[in-house]
Amino acid sequence: MNGNPAPATPGPAAPRQGQALPASRRRSPVGYWAAFGLACLILQSVVYARWIIGGDAHAHSARGYSIPHALKVTTHIGQGTAGLLFLALTAVVWRECRTQGRITFKAAVFTGFCFSFWSNPYVSQFHYAAGNNRYDLNVETWGPYLPGWRGDTPAVESFLMEMAYPVMLLWLVVALTLARLFGHRRPNWGRGRLFAATTLAMLVCEPVLTHLYQRLGGFAYPRALPGHLTLFEGRWYQLPVTSTLAVVGFFIVPLLAMVLYARPGHEVHLFRGCELLPQRLRPWSRLLAGAGLMNACTLGFQITMALVSLVSHPIDLPGWLDRPAR
C-alpha cells in the first residue's frame, strides 16, 4: 500500500540514446503529469524572478498591529514545529527512496507540495479569503506577478501559511494508515468500501488537524459561510466546512484512490509508463509528475476556496491576522 509496487514483469526495452520515444510512451500518464509539472516549475520561476526584480521580495513592515504575548509564543512554537516536521518528512521520504531504490509515491507527492504553494495568492483572487499571521516570518505577496491575479494589495505571504503545503503530506500518511487499519480489521472489505471508509474518517480527522495548525498561529479564514456552515463562526480561528471538504476532496481523495486502486504488481496511475523511459529519465519523470499532480490539486483547492468566498461574508479579524492597511 505504499503506492510503489515493483512491476510484475519487465517492460519493453528503453530506446537507445538519440532514438525518439514512440508515441505510446510519450502519451503515458507519467508523461502528461511530468509535462504539466515542468510547465508549473517554469511559470513559478518567472513569477518569482519578476517578484524579485520588482523589489517586493522583502518582509512587510511590522508596524500597524498588535498581538497578545501568548500568541507570539504559539507562533514561535508553530514555526519550530512546522520546520521540524518538514525536516522529518524530508528524512522519511529520502530514506524510503534509498530503501526502494526509486522515487516513491510519497516522495513525489512531497516534492510536488514543495513546489505548489507559489499559487497560494489565488485563494484571495476575489476577496481576502486566507489570513496570514503578520507576526510570523513573512514577505510581500508575489500575487501581483501571477497571471490573471486581481486581488488587493498590500498583502503578505507567511512562513506558516506556505509551510502548510509540504507538511500536508501528513494528511496522506494518516489516510494510508487508516486504510491499512481498516483493511486489517475488515479483510473482507473491497477497495470501494475501504476507500469510502477512509474518506469518511478523514472528513472527521481533517478539521482537528487543521484547527490545531490554526491555533498555533498558522493562518485564518477571514470569511464565514451562510447557514451556520462555519465552525467557531466569528472567532479568528473559525473553520468553514468547505475547507475540510476541499482539503479532503483535492488532497486526499485522488492520492488515496491512486494507491488503493493500483493493480497488484503495477505502478500507481501517476507513474504508469515510467518503466518505458530510459533509466536516467525515470527519477526526474517521477518527481516532475509529482509536481504536476500536486500543482493541479492545489490549484483546484485554491479556485474552489476563491469561488466560495463569493457567497461568504467577512468577519472582524485581529490586526495581526488582517490584511495590512493601504
N, C-alpha and C positions, 0 to 999 in steps of 0.2 A: 504493500500500500504506500510505498514511498514514491510512486509515480515514475520510477525509473527502472523497470524490469528489463533484463537483457533480452534482445531479440531472440526468438525461438530458433530461427535459422539465419545464417549469414545472408545478407542482401547481395545484390549484384555487385560486381567489381566496380570500384570507383574509376572515373575516367582518367586517362593519363594526362600528364601535365601538358597544358596548351590545347587539350581537346575540349570542345564545348559540351556543356551538360545537355542531355536530352530534355525535350520539353516536359516529359512526365516528371523529371526530377526537379526542374525549376518551378513546377506548379504544385509541389508538395506543401502541406500546411506549414512546415518549418520555414520554407522559402517565403511564403506570404507574410508570416509573422515577423521574420527577420527583416524583410524589406521595410515593413511598417516601422519596426523598431529603429532601423537605421535612419529613416526619414525623420522620426521624432528626435533622435540624437542630433541630427544636423540642424533641425529647426531650433531646438533649445540652445545650441551653441551660438546660433545667430542672435537669438533673443538676449542671451547673457552678454554677448560681445557688444551689442547695441546699448545694453543697460550700463555696462562698464564705461564705454566711450561717452555715453550721455552724462556721466558724472553722478549717477544715482546709486552706485554700489558702495554705500556707506550707511552707518547706523542712523536711525532717526533721532531727533532731539529728545532727550529725556525729560524735557520740561512740559508743563501743561496738564499734569495729572498727579494724583497721589495714590498710594497703595498701602493697605494695612501691613504692619510688620509681619504678622503671621503668614500673609500671602507672599511676602518676599521670601520667607523661609521655604514655603511649599514650592515656590517657583524654582528655587535653587535645588531642592530635592528632586523636582521633576526633571530639571536639566541633567542632573547627575544620573538619575535613573534611566532616562532616555539614552544618554551616552553609553552607559554600561550595557544596556540591552542591545544597542547597536553593535557594540564590540563583541558581546556574547553570541549574537546571531551570526555575525561575520565568522567567528571562530567555528561555530557549529556547521555552517554550510561549507566552509573551507575543508573541515575535517571529513565531512560527508563526501565531498568531491574527491578528496585524496583516497578515501577508502574504496569508493566505487570506480575510481579511475575515469571519471567523466563528469561533465557539468550536470548536476542533478536538477530535478524539477524545482525543489526548494531554492537552490542556488540561483536558478534563472528567474524565479519569481522575486527573490530578494533583490537581485540586481535590477530587475525591472522597476521595483518600488523605488529604489535609489535614484532612478532616472525618470521618475514620473511626476515629482512634486513641482516641476517647473511650470506646469499649467494651473497650479492652485489658484491664482488670482481670478480665473474664470468663474469660480464659485460666486464671486461678487460682481458678476457681469451686469446685473440689473439693480441690485440693492446690496448694501453691506450685509452679507449673509454669513460671514465667518469672522469672528472677532479674534484678533491676535493680542497676546499679552505684551503690552508695551514695555514692561519691566524686564521681560525676557530678552535674551540676545536677539537683536533684530536688525533688519536693513530696510531701506526704502524699497517699496514694491517695484518689481520689474513688469507689473501689469501693463503699463502704457506701451511697452515694447512687444506685447503679444499681438499676433494678428487678430484684428476684429474686436479687441478688448475695448469696452466702453464704460468701465467702472469709474468711480470717483477717486480722486487723489486730494490730499496726501493719504497714503496708506502704508502699512508696514507688513513685512513678512517675518515671522518669528521662528526661532530655532525649534521650539516645541511643536509649533504647527507643522513645519516641514518634516521634522524628525518622525512625526506620527506615521508617515507613509512607510518607510522601511521597517519600523517597529511593528507594523501591521502584519508582518509575517507571522507574528504570534497568533493572530486570529486563525490563520491556516493551520498552524501547529495544533491549536486547540480543537479545531474542526476534525482534523485527521485523527487526533487522539480519541475524540468522542466516537468517531466512526469505527475505530478499532475496538473500543469498549462495547459498543452496540453489537458489532459482529461477533465478539467473543461471547457475549451474554445471549445473543439470539442468532445462533449459527444457521438457523433455517430461514432467516430473512434474505430476500433477494436484494439486488442492488437498488431497485427503486425504493423499497421500504427503508433500506439503510440510508439512502440519500435523503429521503423525506424526514426521517427521524433526526438526522444530524443537522439538517437545515433548521428544523423547529427548535432544536436545542440551542443552536447559535443565535436564534432570534431572542432567546432568553439570556444567553451569556453576553452578547454584544453590548447591550446597554450598560451592564455592570462594568465591563472593561473600559468603555468609552467614558462613562461617568467618572470613573476613578482617574482617568487621564485628565479630564476636565478639572476636577477638584484640585489637582496638582498644579493648576495654572496653565494647562496646555492650550486651551482655546475656549471659545464660547460661541453659541448660536444667538445672534442678536435679534432674531425674528421668531415669532411664535405662530403656530398654525391655528386656524379657527376650529371651533368644535371641541375644544379641550383635548386636542391631539398632541399636546406638548407636556412632557413630564416636568414637574417643578416649574410650571409656567410663571414667568415674571422674575425668576431668580437668574443671576448671571450664569448659573450652571444648568439652565434649563436644557432639555433634550427633546427635540421634535421626533415623533415616531418615524418620520420619513428618513431621518438619519440612519436609524437602525435598519430599516428596510433597504435603503440604498447601499449601505455597507455590506450587508449580507448578500444582497442581490448582485452587486458588481464585484465584490472582492472575495466572497466565499463560494457562492453557487457555481460559477464557471470553473474555479480551480478544483473544488471538491468533485464536480462532475467529471472532469478530466481524469482524476485519479481513480475514482470508483468505477468508471465505465471503460477504462483502458483494458483491452483484451489481454488475457494471460499470455506472457511471452512477447508482448508488443509494447512499443513506446506509447506514452500518453499522446493525445492529439497534437499538443504543441510541438512535439519533437518528431512527428511522423515524417519520414523522408530523410531524416538526418543521416541514417545509415547508408544512404545512397551517395552522400557527398564525399569528396576527398577527406582523408583523415585530418589534415591540417585545418580544414574549414569547420569541422564539426563543433569544437568548443565555441567558436565565435558565432556560429549559426544558432546554437542553443542560447547563448547569452543575449544575442540580438532578438531572438524570438521571445525571450522573457521580457525584454524591454518593450517589444511591440504589444504583447498581451497586456502587460500592466499599464501601459500608457492608454490603451483602449479602455480598460476597466476604469482607470482614474478619470479619463475624460467623460465617460458615461456617468460616473458618480457626480462629477462637478456640474455637468449640464443639467442633471436631474435636480440637484440642490438649487441651482440658479433658477430653474423654472418654478420650483416650489416656492421660492422667495416671492414670486409674483402674486401668490394668493395668501401670503402671510402678512403679519403686522409687526412693526418694530416694538421693542421694549427698551426701557432705560437701562443702559449699561454703566458700570462704574468707569471712571476715566481711564483706568489702567487697561481696560479691555476695549474701550470705544475707539472709533477711528479718530485720528488726530484732527483737530480743527484746522480750517484753512488759514 
